[in-house]
Every structure is written in C-alpha cells, then in structure tokens.
Amino acid sequence: MSKPKSPPASRAAVSNVLLVEVPPQFIALCEASGTRPQAALRGMAAMVCGLRYDDDNRLVPLEGTAP
C-alpha cells in the first residue's frame, strides 16, 4: 500500500531551524519585556534582511527601503 501524499507546503510556510546559543541576559531581557526569544530573534533577522512583520505576521519591506 502506498502512503497518501500530503499537499505541498506553501512557500511562506517553509522555514529553517537553527540552534543558537544566546547569553542569559538576552533571555532575561526577553522575559522582562514579555517577548519570546524566538520572536525577538526572528524580528532581528527580518530587520537585517530589510523586512518586518506586519499585523498579520507577514513579512513586508521596511518603510523607506527600495522594492
């Protein structure tokens, strides 16, 4: 019997997993501000790429950057 194929994941759903060591001060800062460390790191990575997350959690260009 063959296994049923699942539909292909949308391009937006594809992500890479990266294991990163962070200092305890980063975790403490995230906890103090109520931000999950994963969200803080994703936001920083997006900014480096000239992107930001909008209200619907979609990546969009930063204001003032060329398309």
Number of C-alpha atoms within 10 A of each C-alpha: 3 4 5 6 6 6 6 6 8 7 7 8 6 7 7 4 5 6 5 7 6 9 8 9 9 12 15 12 13 16 12 9 9 9 12 13 16 10 11 14 12 13 16 14 13 17 14 9 11 17 18 20 15 11 7 6 8 10 15 13 16 16 9 7 8 7 7
